């Protein structure tokens, strides 16, 4: 059974550019969440999607957005990149309902570096 | 505000010994889940163990067990018979049942020595 797949693994972008990260959840999982991990702020929740609808959102500026497709794959987009957006972006999937019942399965992340 | 505190930035243990990682949390919620995740150098967060707040019995998964004290808002992880492969960052996390949002602690870096 394939795990959560995130692409690309590494990404280098220039300030002011935009970036799209992709996440393919485990087959059958309908809930996808995104987290940002930095040395200074730790792990912070970005947003969560279930059946193509955003159910929860963290405290990030509007430059951070996401979406989920009918096959449960999700993308997150960051526009007008800033140096502080450099981070490991982790995607996690769950069967749905509530992730607490089953726990979330994480991908290996996308390491974004903004220069 | 809901917070999770891991007061031990780093811990070390000898192979085959037992180690306990501490975690406390602050919330006014009554229904929630608690988790321990492990993040090895490969970066992938791996679920180690989970606990439902309404269950008094402490969760156990093979060599991993928790000491859940709801009144004290404490959720420590005990690793028995430590193995070299247990070397990783360990994160304690909290999730209210009404949301699907994990709130993480700052992590404890565990080093297992031969």
gemmi code that builds the backbone of each chain (N, CA, C; Angstrom):
import gemmi

chains = {
    "A": [
        ("UNK", (0.859, -1.189, 0.000), (0.000, 0.000, 0.000), (0.891, 1.233, 0.000)),
        ("UNK", (0.746, 2.102, -1.022), (1.590, 3.277, -1.113), (1.256, 4.225, 0.026)),
        ("UNK", (2.310, 4.960, 0.479), (2.109, 5.927, 1.535), (1.689, 7.265, 0.965)),
        ("UNK", (1.855, 8.298, 1.764), (1.568, 9.658, 1.326), (2.756, 10.140, 0.492)),
        ("UNK", (2.478, 10.590, -0.711), (3.536, 11.000, -1.631), (3.516, 12.500, -1.831)),
        ("UNK", (4.660, 13.121, -1.568), (4.771, 14.555, -1.770), (5.809, 14.839, -2.845)),
        ("UNK", (5.469, 15.737, -3.738), (6.408, 16.137, -4.791), (6.401, 17.653, -4.926)),
        ("UNK", (7.561, 18.238, -5.261), (8.869, 17.573, -5.302), (9.448, 17.406, -3.896)),
        ("UNK", (10.557, 16.733, -3.765), (11.202, 16.568, -2.461), (11.956, 17.834, -2.058)),
        ("UNK", (12.556, 18.476, -3.046), (13.321, 19.699, -2.807), (12.945, 20.739, -3.847)),
        ("UNK", (13.013, 21.992, -3.425), (12.626, 23.078, -4.310), (13.386, 24.333, -3.890)),
        ("UNK", (13.961, 25.018, -4.866), (14.605, 26.294, -4.591), (13.914, 27.350, -5.439)),
        ("UNK", (13.458, 28.412, -4.780), (12.749, 29.479, -5.467), (13.348, 30.829, -5.069)),
        ("UNK", (13.047, 31.824, -5.854), (13.519, 33.183, -5.604), (12.407, 33.991, -4.949)),
        ("UNK", (12.783, 34.899, -4.105), (11.816, 35.806, -3.467), (10.899, 36.425, -4.513)),
        ("UNK", (9.629, 36.488, -4.204), (8.663, 37.082, -5.112), (7.990, 36.083, -6.043)),
        ("UNK", (8.612, 34.929, -6.206), (8.002, 33.904, -7.066), (6.865, 33.211, -6.335)),
        ("UNK", (6.175, 32.356, -7.049), (5.159, 31.530, -6.407), (5.534, 30.061, -6.593)),
        ("UNK", (4.949, 29.209, -5.750), (5.298, 27.790, -5.789), (4.048, 26.959, -5.517)),
        ("UNK", (4.002, 25.784, -6.129), (2.911, 24.825, -5.893), (3.510, 23.505, -5.466)),
        ("UNK", (3.025, 23.007, -4.346), (3.468, 21.718, -3.826), (2.318, 20.725, -3.950)),
        ("UNK", (2.672, 19.463, -4.180), (1.645, 18.460, -4.409), (1.693, 17.357, -3.365)),
        ("UNK", (0.518, 16.814, -3.064), (0.404, 15.740, -2.088), (-0.614, 14.723, -2.570)),
        ("UNK", (-0.202, 13.466, -2.677), (-1.121, 12.385, -3.000), (-1.320, 11.537, -1.749)),
        ("UNK", (-2.545, 11.503, -1.221), (-2.778, 10.770, 0.032), (-2.805, 9.268, -0.198)),
        ("UNK", (-2.858, 8.540, 0.867), (-3.031, 7.096, 0.792), (-4.384, 6.818, 0.145)),
        ("UNK", (-4.419, 5.799, -0.699), (-5.653, 5.461, -1.390), (-6.789, 5.247, -0.394)),
        ("UNK", (-7.908, 5.935, -0.629), (-9.057, 5.810, 0.256), (-9.135, 6.886, 1.318)),
        ("UNK", (-8.023, 7.576, 1.549), (-8.021, 8.665, 2.524), (-8.652, 9.909, 1.894)),
        ("UNK", (-9.534, 10.545, 2.634), (-10.243, 11.700, 2.091), (-9.866, 13.014, 2.765)),
        ("UNK", (-9.149, 12.923, 3.864), (-8.737, 14.134, 4.576), (-7.248, 14.371, 4.360)),
        ("UNK", (-6.903, 15.590, 3.988), (-5.502, 15.959, 3.775), (-5.216, 17.243, 4.539)),
        ("UNK", (-4.138, 17.218, 5.303), (-3.715, 18.402, 6.051), (-2.308, 18.797, 5.645)),
        ("UNK", (-2.003, 20.062, 5.817), (-0.669, 20.587, 5.516), (-0.089, 21.252, 6.750)),
        ("UNK", (1.208, 21.043, 6.947), (1.933, 21.641, 8.066), (3.233, 22.247, 7.566)),
        ("UNK", (3.622, 23.335, 8.217), (4.907, 23.949, 7.944), (5.838, 23.667, 9.113)),
        ("UNK", (7.048, 23.233, 8.829), (8.012, 22.955, 9.895), (9.258, 23.801, 9.701)),
        ("UNK", (9.557, 24.651, 10.673), (10.761, 25.474, 10.653), (11.483, 25.343, 11.982)),
        ("UNK", (12.788, 25.588, 12.003), (13.539, 25.500, 13.271), (13.026, 26.493, 14.311)),
        ("UNK", (12.588, 27.666, 13.863), (12.165, 28.689, 14.812), (10.746, 28.529, 15.318)),
        ("UNK", (9.831, 28.187, 14.451), (8.404, 28.106, 14.810), (7.912, 26.687, 15.033)),
        ("UNK", (8.741, 25.715, 14.710), (8.314, 24.324, 14.894), (7.290, 23.921, 13.846)),
        ("UNK", (6.398, 23.031, 14.243), (5.373, 22.518, 13.338), (4.095, 23.326, 13.516)),
        ("UNK", (3.639, 23.911, 12.414), (2.436, 24.725, 12.469), (1.429, 24.270, 11.417)),
        ("UNK", (0.185, 24.224, 11.819), (-0.910, 23.789, 10.958), (-1.247, 24.866, 9.937)),
        ("UNK", (-1.337, 24.447, 8.682), (-1.702, 25.383, 7.619), (-3.186, 25.288, 7.302)),
        ("UNK", (-3.628, 24.144, 6.823), (-5.047, 23.921, 6.529), (-5.338, 22.446, 6.353)),
        ("UNK", (-6.625, 22.137, 6.362), (-7.089, 20.766, 6.220), (-8.260, 20.713, 5.255)),
        ("UNK", (-8.228, 19.738, 4.364), (-9.275, 19.559, 3.374), (-9.923, 18.196, 3.545)),
        ("UNK", (-11.213, 18.172, 3.296), (-11.977, 16.923, 3.323), (-13.003, 16.995, 2.214)),
        ("UNK", (-12.967, 16.023, 1.324), (-13.900, 15.992, 0.195), (-13.955, 17.331, -0.530)),
        ("UNK", (-12.789, 17.838, -0.860), (-12.615, 19.047, -1.681), (-12.986, 20.344, -0.959)),
        ("UNK", (-13.310, 20.268, 0.331), (-13.692, 21.460, 1.088), (-12.679, 21.740, 2.195)),
        ("UNK", (-12.316, 22.993, 2.324), (-11.419, 23.357, 3.413), (-12.210, 23.391, 4.718)),
        ("UNK", (-11.836, 22.543, 5.663), (-12.580, 22.463, 6.918), (-11.918, 23.266, 8.034)),
        ("UNK", (-10.602, 23.340, 7.995), (-9.882, 24.058, 9.036), (-8.754, 24.861, 8.420)),
        ("UNK", (-8.441, 25.974, 9.041), (-7.376, 26.833, 8.525), (-6.558, 27.348, 9.699)),
        ("UNK", (-5.247, 27.389, 9.502), (-4.357, 27.918, 10.528), (-4.158, 29.417, 10.354)),
        ("UNK", (-3.253, 29.963, 11.147), (-3.012, 31.402, 11.146), (-1.879, 31.787, 10.211)),
        ("UNK", (-2.112, 31.629, 8.950), (-1.129, 32.005, 7.938), (-1.740, 33.063, 7.033)),
        ("UNK", (-0.876, 33.905, 6.439), (-1.412, 34.953, 5.548), (-2.063, 34.348, 4.302)),
        ("UNK", (-2.826, 35.191, 3.633), (-3.560, 34.752, 2.455), (-2.674, 34.293, 1.304)),
        ("UNK", (-1.375, 34.558, 1.409), (-0.456, 34.079, 0.351), (-0.412, 32.547, 0.312)),
        ("UNK", (-0.806, 31.943, 1.405), (-0.834, 30.486, 1.480), (-2.247, 30.007, 1.156)),
        ("UNK", (-2.355, 29.172, 0.162), (-3.661, 28.653, -0.213), (-3.536, 27.192, -0.594)),
        ("UNK", (-4.650, 26.538, -0.661), (-4.622, 25.131, -1.022), (-5.901, 24.733, -1.725)),
        ("UNK", (-5.898, 23.511, -2.188), (-7.121, 22.961, -2.757), (-7.001, 21.448, -2.762)),
        ("UNK", (-8.149, 20.816, -2.895), (-8.185, 19.359, -2.964), (-9.030, 18.968, -4.158)),
        ("UNK", (-8.572, 17.966, -4.862), (-9.270, 17.511, -6.058), (-10.203, 16.334, -5.719)),
        ("UNK", (-11.007, 15.960, -6.713), (-11.998, 14.903, -6.476), (-11.346, 13.559, -6.147)),
        ("UNK", (-10.100, 13.375, -6.555), (-9.405, 12.113, -6.228), (-8.644, 12.216, -4.905)),
        ("UNK", (-8.907, 13.262, -4.140), (-8.329, 13.552, -2.827), (-6.915, 14.102, -2.883)),
        ("UNK", (-6.296, 14.121, -4.036), (-4.973, 14.755, -4.132), (-5.105, 16.224, -3.777)),
        ("UNK", (-4.051, 16.756, -3.175), (-4.113, 18.142, -2.731), (-2.888, 18.906, -3.207)),
        ("UNK", (-3.066, 20.172, -3.394), (-1.966, 21.069, -3.705), (-2.017, 22.246, -2.756)),
        ("UNK", (-0.832, 22.756, -2.431), (-0.796, 24.025, -1.731), (0.054, 25.000, -2.535)),
        ("UNK", (-0.337, 26.235, -2.486), (0.311, 27.269, -3.261), (0.761, 28.392, -2.327)),
        ("UNK", (1.958, 28.872, -2.574), (2.441, 30.037, -1.835), (2.822, 31.091, -2.870)),
        ("UNK", (2.193, 32.230, -2.789), (2.500, 33.302, -3.745), (3.426, 34.325, -3.097)),
        ("UNK", (4.084, 35.105, -3.936), (4.982, 36.164, -3.484), (5.883, 35.667, -2.348)),
        ("UNK", (6.697, 34.714, -2.665), (7.528, 34.047, -1.671), (8.429, 35.021, -0.920)),
        ("UNK", (8.569, 34.750, 0.384), (9.470, 35.507, 1.251), (10.528, 34.555, 1.809)),
        ("UNK", (11.647, 35.131, 2.246), (12.713, 34.296, 2.786), (12.201, 33.422, 3.949)),
        ("UNK", (11.299, 33.976, 4.720), (10.762, 33.267, 5.877), (9.872, 32.090, 5.529)),
        ("UNK", (9.566, 31.935, 4.258), (8.741, 30.791, 3.844), (9.593, 29.541, 3.668)),
        ("UNK", (10.895, 29.697, 3.765), (11.778, 28.524, 3.686), (11.449, 27.575, 4.827)),
        ("UNK", (11.132, 26.346, 4.478), (10.657, 25.398, 5.494), (10.494, 24.024, 4.878)),
        ("UNK", (10.218, 23.072, 5.744), (9.788, 21.752, 5.316), (8.262, 21.755, 5.370)),
        ("UNK", (7.622, 21.456, 4.255), (6.167, 21.420, 4.204), (5.723, 19.958, 4.194)),
        ("UNK", (4.961, 19.612, 5.205), (4.518, 18.235, 5.391), (3.035, 18.118, 5.092)),
        ("UNK", (2.707, 17.051, 4.414), (1.323, 16.726, 4.116), (0.964, 15.472, 4.909)),
        ("UNK", (-0.273, 15.401, 5.372), (-0.711, 14.235, 6.129), (-2.110, 13.853, 5.679)),
        ("UNK", (-2.392, 12.566, 5.629), (-3.728, 12.143, 5.227), (-4.344, 11.220, 6.267)),
        ("UNK", (-5.667, 11.195, 6.244), (-6.428, 10.352, 7.155), (-7.678, 9.868, 6.438)),
        ("UNK", (-8.258, 8.798, 6.947), (-9.461, 8.262, 6.316), (-10.570, 9.296, 6.241)),
        ("UNK", (-10.638, 10.139, 7.261), (-11.680, 11.159, 7.259), (-12.491, 11.070, 8.525)),
        ("UNK", (-13.556, 11.781, 8.562), (-14.297, 11.846, 9.810), (-13.492, 12.722, 10.737)),
        ("UNK", (-12.703, 12.108, 11.555), (-11.745, 12.869, 12.336), (-10.414, 12.118, 12.369)),
        ("UNK", (-9.380, 12.841, 12.130), (-8.049, 12.224, 12.075), (-7.619, 11.651, 13.400)),
        ("UNK", (-8.277, 12.086, 14.466), (-7.881, 11.574, 15.763), (-8.214, 10.104, 15.938)),
        ("UNK", (-9.265, 9.657, 15.282), (-9.687, 8.261, 15.429), (-8.641, 7.329, 14.838)),
        ("UNK", (-8.118, 7.689, 13.699), (-7.187, 6.811, 12.995), (-5.745, 7.312, 13.049)),
        ("UNK", (-5.571, 8.554, 13.378), (-4.234, 9.126, 13.315), (-3.915, 9.541, 11.898)),
        ("UNK", (-3.076, 10.510, 11.755), (-2.672, 10.984, 10.446), (-1.398, 10.283, 9.998)),
        ("UNK", (-1.317, 9.973, 8.696), (-0.098, 9.432, 8.100), (0.557, 10.547, 7.317)),
        ("UNK", (1.820, 10.784, 7.613), (2.542, 11.887, 6.989), (3.386, 11.425, 5.803)),
        ("UNK", (3.606, 12.362, 4.895), (4.573, 12.165, 3.832), (5.957, 12.593, 4.291)),
        ("UNK", (6.930, 12.512, 3.398), (8.305, 12.870, 3.741), (8.596, 14.351, 3.560)),
        ("UNK", (7.612, 15.083, 3.041), (7.748, 16.528, 2.982), (8.418, 17.052, 1.732)),
        ("UNK", (8.212, 18.336, 1.516), (8.911, 19.089, 0.468), (9.746, 20.147, 1.167)),
        ("UNK", (11.043, 20.127, 0.909), (11.948, 21.127, 1.488), (12.011, 22.303, 0.533)),
        ("UNK", (11.426, 23.434, 0.937), (11.416, 24.645, 0.124), (12.466, 25.615, 0.655)),
        ("UNK", (13.312, 26.057, -0.245), (14.310, 27.073, 0.101), (14.044, 28.295, -0.764)),
        ("UNK", (13.891, 29.452, -0.121), (13.663, 30.700, -0.830), (14.945, 31.541, -0.735)),
        ("UNK", (15.456, 31.933, -1.890), (16.722, 32.694, -1.909), (16.503, 34.090, -2.489)),
    ],
    "B": [
        ("UNK", (-5.489, 29.754, 24.822), (-4.756, 29.117, 23.722), (-4.331, 27.714, 24.134)),
        ("UNK", (-4.347, 26.841, 23.165), (-3.947, 25.459, 23.423), (-2.466, 25.325, 23.104)),
        ("UNK", (-1.728, 24.781, 24.041), (-0.290, 24.635, 23.855), (0.169, 23.264, 24.304)),
        ("UNK", (1.282, 22.833, 23.730), (1.920, 21.579, 24.099), (3.374, 21.897, 24.448)),
        ("UNK", (3.810, 21.418, 25.586), (5.154, 21.726, 26.059), (5.972, 20.458, 26.235)),
        ("UNK", (7.116, 20.438, 25.600), (8.086, 19.353, 25.801), (9.323, 20.013, 26.403)),
        ("UNK", (9.570, 19.742, 27.654), (10.593, 20.471, 28.399), (12.003, 19.922, 28.214)),
        ("UNK", (12.125, 18.794, 27.531), (13.448, 18.185, 27.339), (13.860, 18.326, 25.878)),
        ("UNK", (14.713, 19.280, 25.559), (15.119, 19.438, 24.149), (15.905, 18.224, 23.651)),
        ("UNK", (16.713, 17.630, 24.526), (17.534, 16.483, 24.126), (17.574, 15.462, 25.253)),
        ("UNK", (17.587, 14.205, 24.828), (17.733, 13.102, 25.779), (18.650, 12.063, 25.142)),
        ("UNK", (19.326, 11.309, 25.995), (20.126, 10.209, 25.472), (19.921, 8.987, 26.366)),
        ("UNK", (20.073, 7.829, 25.759), (19.872, 6.574, 26.496), (20.742, 5.503, 25.875)),
        ("UNK", (21.156, 4.574, 26.696), (21.956, 3.476, 26.178), (21.025, 2.394, 25.632)),
        ("UNK", (21.490, 1.740, 24.614), (20.739, 0.640, 24.009), (20.283, -0.340, 25.098)),
        ("UNK", (19.023, -0.804, 24.956), (18.399, -1.776, 25.859), (17.874, -1.147, 27.155)),
        ("UNK", (18.194, 0.120, 27.394), (17.681, 0.779, 28.585), (16.316, 1.398, 28.306)),
        ("UNK", (15.732, 1.958, 29.361), (14.409, 2.592, 29.271), (14.554, 4.100, 29.407)),
        ("UNK", (13.764, 4.824, 28.644), (13.794, 6.288, 28.697), (12.370, 6.819, 28.673)),
        ("UNK", (12.156, 7.921, 29.360), (10.828, 8.550, 29.396), (10.916, 9.983, 28.902)),
        ("UNK", (10.077, 10.301, 27.934), (9.997, 11.658, 27.385), (8.759, 12.343, 27.942)),
        ("UNK", (8.924, 13.582, 28.366), (7.832, 14.305, 29.017), (7.042, 15.177, 28.053)),
        ("UNK", (5.768, 15.350, 28.363), (4.899, 16.227, 27.578), (3.778, 16.718, 28.475)),
        ("UNK", (3.548, 18.005, 28.468), (2.376, 18.564, 29.137), (1.630, 19.413, 28.132)),
        ("UNK", (0.336, 19.608, 28.371), (-0.463, 20.381, 27.440), (-1.450, 21.239, 28.217)),
        ("UNK", (-1.931, 22.251, 27.555), (-2.865, 23.164, 28.201), (-4.077, 23.312, 27.294)),
        ("UNK", (-5.245, 23.009, 27.810), (-6.466, 23.130, 27.034), (-7.664, 23.198, 27.963)),
        ("UNK", (-8.740, 23.780, 27.441), (-10.001, 23.785, 28.168), (-10.960, 22.758, 27.562)),
        ("UNK", (-10.507, 22.086, 26.511), (-11.321, 21.048, 25.872), (-11.415, 19.841, 26.792)),
        ("UNK", (-12.523, 19.132, 26.652), (-12.692, 17.909, 27.441), (-12.480, 16.657, 26.595)),
        ("UNK", (-12.725, 16.800, 25.303), (-12.576, 15.666, 24.395), (-11.474, 15.939, 23.390)),
        ("UNK", (-10.484, 15.074, 23.398), (-9.342, 15.287, 22.514), (-8.543, 14.003, 22.382)),
        ("UNK", (-7.596, 14.041, 21.480), (-6.673, 12.940, 21.280), (-5.257, 13.454, 21.543)),
        ("UNK", (-4.409, 12.539, 21.942), (-2.988, 12.847, 22.150), (-2.160, 11.856, 21.359)),
        ("UNK", (-1.060, 12.333, 20.833), (-0.215, 11.502, 19.987), (1.254, 11.717, 20.323)),
        ("UNK", (2.022, 10.693, 20.038), (3.484, 10.825, 19.942), (3.867, 10.433, 18.526)),
        ("UNK", (4.612, 11.350, 17.890), (5.141, 11.100, 16.562), (6.658, 11.082, 16.645)),
        ("UNK", (7.256, 10.291, 15.766), (8.709, 10.167, 15.673), (9.132, 10.692, 14.306)),
        ("UNK", (10.185, 11.512, 14.260), (10.689, 12.022, 12.990), (12.173, 11.700, 12.874)),
        ("UNK", (12.509, 10.620, 12.157), (13.921, 10.290, 11.939), (14.518, 11.223, 10.891)),
        ("UNK", (15.799, 11.102, 10.606), (16.431, 11.965, 9.599), (15.758, 11.904, 8.220)),
        ("UNK", (15.025, 10.858, 7.952), (14.318, 10.760, 6.666), (13.207, 11.786, 6.547)),
        ("UNK", (12.891, 12.480, 7.647), (11.920, 13.583, 7.714), (10.469, 13.137, 7.876)),
        ("UNK", (10.169, 11.890, 7.552), (8.770, 11.478, 7.635), (8.336, 11.339, 9.082)),
        ("UNK", (7.206, 11.936, 9.408), (6.631, 11.822, 10.751), (5.920, 10.470, 10.847)),
        ("UNK", (6.296, 9.701, 11.850), (5.738, 8.359, 12.017), (4.966, 8.306, 13.323)),
        ("UNK", (3.718, 7.862, 13.244), (2.892, 7.761, 14.444), (3.419, 6.640, 15.336)),
        ("UNK", (3.713, 6.984, 16.576), (4.222, 6.004, 17.532), (3.085, 5.442, 18.363)),
        ("UNK", (2.241, 6.333, 18.886), (1.178, 5.890, 19.784), (0.138, 7.000, 19.904)),
        ("UNK", (-1.110, 6.620, 20.154), (-2.175, 7.595, 20.322), (-3.010, 7.240, 21.541)),
        ("UNK", (-3.665, 8.255, 22.094), (-4.473, 8.076, 23.305), (-5.723, 8.921, 23.191)),
        ("UNK", (-6.877, 8.316, 23.465), (-8.115, 9.097, 23.541), (-8.261, 9.619, 24.968)),
        ("UNK", (-8.620, 10.868, 25.087), (-8.679, 11.479, 26.418), (-9.748, 10.853, 27.305)),
        ("UNK", (-10.791, 10.288, 26.681), (-11.870, 9.721, 27.493), (-11.522, 8.339, 28.037)),
        ("UNK", (-10.422, 7.772, 27.575), (-9.996, 6.465, 28.059), (-8.986, 6.632, 29.192)),
        ("UNK", (-9.269, 6.010, 30.304), (-8.342, 6.107, 31.424), (-7.155, 5.175, 31.264)),
        ("UNK", (-7.366, 4.084, 30.538), (-6.288, 3.115, 30.373), (-5.195, 3.683, 29.485)),
        ("UNK", (-3.949, 3.537, 29.922), (-2.825, 4.039, 29.151), (-2.580, 3.179, 27.916)),
        ("UNK", (-2.321, 3.846, 26.782), (-2.074, 3.132, 25.533), (-0.692, 2.479, 25.561)),
        ("UNK", (-0.590, 1.356, 24.863), (0.670, 0.619, 24.741), (0.802, 0.082, 23.330)),
        ("UNK", (1.993, 0.228, 22.765), (2.301, -0.322, 21.445), (3.694, -0.946, 21.530)),
        ("UNK", (3.714, -2.246, 21.767), (4.994, -2.977, 21.852), (5.898, -2.344, 22.917)),
        ("UNK", (7.037, -1.800, 22.531), (7.992, -1.242, 23.500), (7.605, 0.174, 23.958)),
        ("UNK", (6.572, 0.728, 23.364), (6.187, 2.105, 23.658), (4.922, 2.122, 24.515)),
        ("UNK", (4.944, 2.915, 25.544), (3.761, 3.071, 26.379), (3.684, 4.509, 26.866)),
        ("UNK", (2.486, 4.917, 27.266), (2.318, 6.276, 27.751), (1.823, 6.256, 29.186)),
        ("UNK", (2.094, 7.370, 29.861), (1.517, 7.621, 31.179), (0.649, 8.867, 31.018)),
        ("UNK", (-0.664, 8.645, 30.918), (-1.601, 9.720, 30.667), (-2.251, 10.129, 31.982)),
        ("UNK", (-2.034, 11.362, 32.368), (-2.621, 11.911, 33.589), (-3.485, 13.104, 33.179)),
        ("UNK", (-4.799, 12.844, 32.992), (-5.665, 13.880, 32.427), (-5.770, 15.100, 33.343)),
        ("UNK", (-5.922, 14.882, 34.609), (-6.074, 16.009, 35.530), (-4.824, 16.887, 35.538)),
        ("UNK", (-3.684, 16.267, 35.439), (-2.419, 17.002, 35.426), (-2.055, 17.474, 34.029)),
        ("UNK", (-2.825, 17.056, 33.017), (-2.559, 17.381, 31.609), (-1.132, 16.994, 31.251)),
        ("UNK", (-0.836, 15.737, 31.523), (0.496, 15.204, 31.273), (0.383, 13.945, 30.429)),
        ("UNK", (1.332, 13.783, 29.525), (1.270, 12.661, 28.574), (2.695, 12.251, 28.228)),
        ("UNK", (3.310, 11.450, 29.071), (4.709, 11.079, 28.850), (4.814, 9.768, 28.080)),
        ("UNK", (5.906, 9.618, 27.378), (6.169, 8.432, 26.555), (7.327, 7.652, 27.155)),
        ("UNK", (7.099, 6.370, 27.368), (8.153, 5.505, 27.864), (8.568, 4.546, 26.756)),
        ("UNK", (9.864, 4.520, 26.488), (10.415, 3.598, 25.504), (11.253, 2.575, 26.271)),
        ("UNK", (10.833, 1.330, 26.199), (11.550, 0.241, 26.862), (12.477, -0.452, 25.873)),
        ("UNK", (13.546, -1.054, 26.416), (14.478, -1.801, 25.559), (14.863, -0.957, 24.334)),
        ("UNK", (15.394, 0.230, 24.577), (15.716, 1.165, 23.502), (16.618, 0.536, 22.449)),
        ("UNK", (16.330, 0.875, 21.202), (17.107, 0.371, 20.078), (17.722, 1.528, 19.306)),
        ("UNK", (18.807, 1.235, 18.582), (19.482, 2.286, 17.823), (18.513, 2.972, 16.858)),
        ("UNK", (17.584, 2.212, 16.321), (16.610, 2.759, 15.386), (15.604, 3.702, 16.026)),
        ("UNK", (15.617, 3.809, 17.343), (14.725, 4.752, 18.029), (15.294, 6.166, 18.003)),
        ("UNK", (16.536, 6.316, 17.577), (17.142, 7.638, 17.480), (16.345, 8.499, 16.521)),
        ("UNK", (15.836, 9.635, 17.003), (14.958, 10.495, 16.198), (14.504, 11.682, 17.040)),
        ("UNK", (13.796, 12.599, 16.389), (13.053, 13.640, 17.102), (11.689, 13.062, 17.442)),
        ("UNK", (11.241, 13.320, 18.666), (9.934, 12.863, 19.098), (9.054, 14.074, 19.399)),
        ("UNK", (7.879, 14.086, 18.784), (6.949, 15.182, 18.973), (5.687, 14.686, 19.666)),
        ("UNK", (5.290, 15.422, 20.674), (4.005, 15.204, 21.325), (2.995, 16.106, 20.624)),
        ("UNK", (1.795, 15.615, 20.408), (0.783, 16.406, 19.702), (-0.595, 16.210, 20.322)),
        ("UNK", (-1.405, 17.243, 20.193), (-2.741, 17.302, 20.774), (-3.735, 17.648, 19.672)),
        ("UNK", (-4.913, 17.019, 19.704), (-5.938, 17.333, 18.708), (-7.309, 17.324, 19.366)),
        ("UNK", (-7.993, 18.474, 19.435), (-9.371, 18.456, 19.940), (-10.244, 17.643, 18.987)),
        ("UNK", (-11.213, 16.931, 19.502), (-12.034, 16.084, 18.644), (-12.891, 16.907, 17.682)),
        ("UNK", (-13.129, 18.167, 18.010), (-13.990, 18.986, 17.150), (-13.234, 19.556, 15.956)),
        ("UNK", (-11.924, 19.371, 15.909), (-11.130, 19.851, 14.768), (-10.234, 18.722, 14.286)),
        ("UNK", (-9.623, 18.919, 13.134), (-8.605, 17.989, 12.664), (-7.273, 18.688, 12.598)),
        ("UNK", (-6.997, 19.437, 13.640), (-5.790, 20.248, 13.672), (-4.875, 19.725, 14.774)),
        ("UNK", (-3.701, 19.270, 14.375), (-2.713, 18.811, 15.345), (-1.900, 20.000, 15.862)),
        ("UNK", (-1.764, 20.064, 17.171), (-0.924, 21.081, 17.794), (0.280, 20.362, 18.378)),
        ("UNK", (1.450, 20.724, 17.874), (2.664, 20.004, 18.237), (3.469, 20.728, 19.309)),
        ("UNK", (4.209, 19.936, 20.075), (5.234, 20.484, 20.947), (6.487, 20.758, 20.132)),
        ("UNK", (7.522, 21.253, 20.805), (8.757, 21.631, 20.120), (9.690, 20.458, 19.864)),
        ("UNK", (9.367, 19.317, 20.429), (10.137, 18.122, 20.134), (11.242, 17.828, 21.135)),
        ("UNK", (11.578, 16.554, 21.239), (12.716, 16.088, 22.033), (13.593, 15.238, 21.128)),
        ("UNK", (14.851, 15.617, 21.053), (15.792, 14.832, 20.234), (16.342, 13.702, 21.094)),
        ("UNK", (16.057, 12.468, 20.686), (16.513, 11.291, 21.429), (17.658, 10.623, 20.693)),
        ("UNK", (18.743, 10.406, 21.408), (19.896, 9.693, 20.861), (20.068, 8.398, 21.641)),
        ("UNK", (20.073, 7.288, 20.912), (20.312, 5.990, 21.547), (21.747, 5.584, 21.243)),
        ("UNK", (22.517, 5.326, 22.299), (23.923, 4.954, 22.154), (24.104, 3.442, 22.316)),
        ("UNK", (25.053, 2.878, 21.527), (25.311, 1.433, 21.659), (26.014, 1.118, 22.969)),
    ],
}
model = gemmi.Model(1)
for chain_id, residues in chains.items():
    chain = gemmi.Chain(chain_id)
    for i, (resn, *xyz) in enumerate(residues, 1):
        res = gemmi.Residue()
        res.name, res.seqid = resn, gemmi.SeqId(i, " ")
        for name, pos in zip(("N", "CA", "C"), xyz):
            atom = gemmi.Atom()
            atom.name, atom.element = name, gemmi.Element(name[0])
            atom.pos, atom.b_iso = gemmi.Position(*pos), 0.0
            res.add_atom(atom)
        chain.add_residue(res)
    model.add_chain(chain)
structure = gemmi.Structure()
structure.add_model(model)
structure.setup_entities()
